[in-house]
Amino acid sequence: MAVVYPNMLPTWAEIHLDVTDSSGEPVQEMLQKYWRPMALSRRGGELWYGFVINDSTVESISPGQSVTCLVSFLNHEDAQHAFPPGASILFGDGVTTKGVLRLV
């Protein structure tokens, strides 16, 4: 069962997990309960914002797959300024990018 974080503000997003990451390595399946992705902001330099999939219907995402689900940023107030609605954002593990997060 996927974990839902009740005290974090959710927002709808489409997540697409790439087949290869930005270093050319294969991307592994993203398991919601283990992986803590980060969205990359390039406003005024590179800064990674942690987020969680806050949707019990999504337990995993396979490489090449896209899902629409609820996500919550760990620092919602700052992320709200860095990522406007409709933005397409690279995300990954804080080192390499592994896909695109689009806020709906």
Contacts in CASP RR format, 6 or more apart in sequence:
PFRMAT RR
TARGET T0000
AUTHOR 0000-0000-0000
METHOD contacts of the structure
MODEL  1
MAVVYPNMLPTWAEIHLDVTDSSGEPVQEMLQKYWRPMALSRRGGELWYG
FVINDSTVESISPGQSVTCLVSFLNHEDAQHAFPPGASILFGDGVTTKGV
LRLV
1 56 0 8 1.000
1 59 0 8 1.000
2 32 0 8 1.000
2 33 0 8 1.000
2 53 0 8 1.000
2 55 0 8 1.000
2 56 0 8 1.000
2 57 0 8 1.000
2 58 0 8 1.000
2 59 0 8 1.000
3 32 0 8 1.000
3 33 0 8 1.000
3 52 0 8 1.000
3 56 0 8 1.000
4 54 0 8 1.000
4 55 0 8 1.000
4 56 0 8 1.000
5 52 0 8 1.000
5 54 0 8 1.000
5 72 0 8 1.000
8 52 0 8 1.000
8 54 0 8 1.000
8 72 0 8 1.000
8 73 0 8 1.000
8 74 0 8 1.000
8 76 0 8 1.000
9 72 0 8 1.000
9 73 0 8 1.000
9 76 0 8 1.000
10 54 0 8 1.000
10 55 0 8 1.000
10 70 0 8 1.000
10 71 0 8 1.000
10 72 0 8 1.000
11 70 0 8 1.000
11 71 0 8 1.000
11 72 0 8 1.000
11 73 0 8 1.000
11 103 0 8 1.000
11 104 0 8 1.000
12 68 0 8 1.000
12 69 0 8 1.000
12 70 0 8 1.000
12 71 0 8 1.000
12 103 0 8 1.000
12 104 0 8 1.000
13 68 0 8 1.000
13 69 0 8 1.000
13 70 0 8 1.000
13 71 0 8 1.000
13 101 0 8 1.000
13 102 0 8 1.000
13 103 0 8 1.000
13 104 0 8 1.000
14 66 0 8 1.000
14 67 0 8 1.000
14 68 0 8 1.000
14 101 0 8 1.000
14 102 0 8 1.000
14 104 0 8 1.000
15 53 0 8 1.000
15 61 0 8 1.000
15 66 0 8 1.000
15 67 0 8 1.000
15 68 0 8 1.000
15 69 0 8 1.000
15 71 0 8 1.000
15 91 0 8 1.000
15 99 0 8 1.000
15 100 0 8 1.000
15 101 0 8 1.000
15 102 0 8 1.000
16 64 0 8 1.000
16 65 0 8 1.000
16 66 0 8 1.000
16 99 0 8 1.000
16 100 0 8 1.000
16 101 0 8 1.000
16 102 0 8 1.000
17 27 0 8 1.000
17 30 0 8 1.000
17 61 0 8 1.000
17 62 0 8 1.000
17 63 0 8 1.000
17 64 0 8 1.000
17 65 0 8 1.000
17 66 0 8 1.000
17 98 0 8 1.000
17 99 0 8 1.000
18 27 0 8 1.000
18 63 0 8 1.000
18 64 0 8 1.000
18 97 0 8 1.000
18 98 0 8 1.000
18 99 0 8 1.000
18 100 0 8 1.000
19 26 0 8 1.000
19 27 0 8 1.000
19 63 0 8 1.000
19 64 0 8 1.000
20 26 0 8 1.000
20 27 0 8 1.000
21 27 0 8 1.000
21 92 0 8 1.000
21 96 0 8 1.000
21 97 0 8 1.000
21 98 0 8 1.000
21 99 0 8 1.000
22 90 0 8 1.000
22 96 0 8 1.000
22 97 0 8 1.000
22 98 0 8 1.000
23 96 0 8 1.000
25 96 0 8 1.000
26 63 0 8 1.000
27 63 0 8 1.000
27 98 0 8 1.000
27 99 0 8 1.000
28 63 0 8 1.000
29 60 0 8 1.000
29 61 0 8 1.000
29 62 0 8 1.000
29 63 0 8 1.000
30 37 0 8 1.000
30 60 0 8 1.000
30 61 0 8 1.000
30 62 0 8 1.000
30 98 0 8 1.000
31 59 0 8 1.000
31 60 0 8 1.000
32 52 0 8 1.000
32 53 0 8 1.000
32 58 0 8 1.000
32 59 0 8 1.000
32 60 0 8 1.000
32 61 0 8 1.000
33 59 0 8 1.000
35 93 0 8 1.000
36 50 0 8 1.000
36 52 0 8 1.000
37 50 0 8 1.000
37 51 0 8 1.000
37 52 0 8 1.000
37 91 0 8 1.000
37 92 0 8 1.000
37 93 0 8 1.000
37 98 0 8 1.000
37 101 0 8 1.000
38 48 0 8 1.000
38 49 0 8 1.000
38 50 0 8 1.000
38 51 0 8 1.000
38 91 0 8 1.000
38 92 0 8 1.000
38 93 0 8 1.000
38 94 0 8 1.000
39 48 0 8 1.000
39 49 0 8 1.000
39 50 0 8 1.000
39 51 0 8 1.000
39 73 0 8 1.000
39 79 0 8 1.000
39 83 0 8 1.000
39 89 0 8 1.000
39 90 0 8 1.000
39 91 0 8 1.000
39 92 0 8 1.000
39 101 0 8 1.000
40 46 0 8 1.000
40 47 0 8 1.000
40 48 0 8 1.000
40 49 0 8 1.000
40 89 0 8 1.000
40 90 0 8 1.000
40 91 0 8 1.000
40 92 0 8 1.000
40 94 0 8 1.000
40 97 0 8 1.000
41 47 0 8 1.000
41 48 0 8 1.000
41 49 0 8 1.000
41 82 0 8 1.000
41 83 0 8 1.000
41 89 0 8 1.000
43 82 0 8 1.000
47 82 0 8 1.000
48 94 0 8 1.000
49 73 0 8 1.000
49 74 0 8 1.000
49 75 0 8 1.000
49 78 0 8 1.000
49 79 0 8 1.000
49 82 0 8 1.000
49 83 0 8 1.000
50 73 0 8 1.000
50 74 0 8 1.000
50 75 0 8 1.000
50 79 0 8 1.000
51 71 0 8 1.000
51 72 0 8 1.000
51 73 0 8 1.000
51 74 0 8 1.000
51 79 0 8 1.000
51 91 0 8 1.000
51 101 0 8 1.000
52 71 0 8 1.000
52 72 0 8 1.000
52 74 0 8 1.000
53 69 0 8 1.000
53 70 0 8 1.000
53 71 0 8 1.000
54 69 0 8 1.000
54 70 0 8 1.000
54 71 0 8 1.000
54 72 0 8 1.000
55 69 0 8 1.000
55 70 0 8 1.000
55 71 0 8 1.000
57 69 0 8 1.000
58 67 0 8 1.000
58 69 0 8 1.000
61 67 0 8 1.000
68 104 0 8 1.000
71 101 0 8 1.000
73 79 0 8 1.000
73 80 0 8 1.000
83 89 0 8 1.000
83 103 0 8 1.000
84 103 0 8 1.000
85 103 0 8 1.000
85 104 0 8 1.000
86 102 0 8 1.000
86 103 0 8 1.000
86 104 0 8 1.000
87 102 0 8 1.000
87 103 0 8 1.000
88 100 0 8 1.000
88 101 0 8 1.000
88 102 0 8 1.000
89 100 0 8 1.000
89 101 0 8 1.000
89 102 0 8 1.000
89 103 0 8 1.000
90 97 0 8 1.000
90 99 0 8 1.000
90 100 0 8 1.000
90 101 0 8 1.000
91 97 0 8 1.000
91 98 0 8 1.000
91 99 0 8 1.000
91 100 0 8 1.000
91 101 0 8 1.000
92 98 0 8 1.000
92 99 0 8 1.000
END
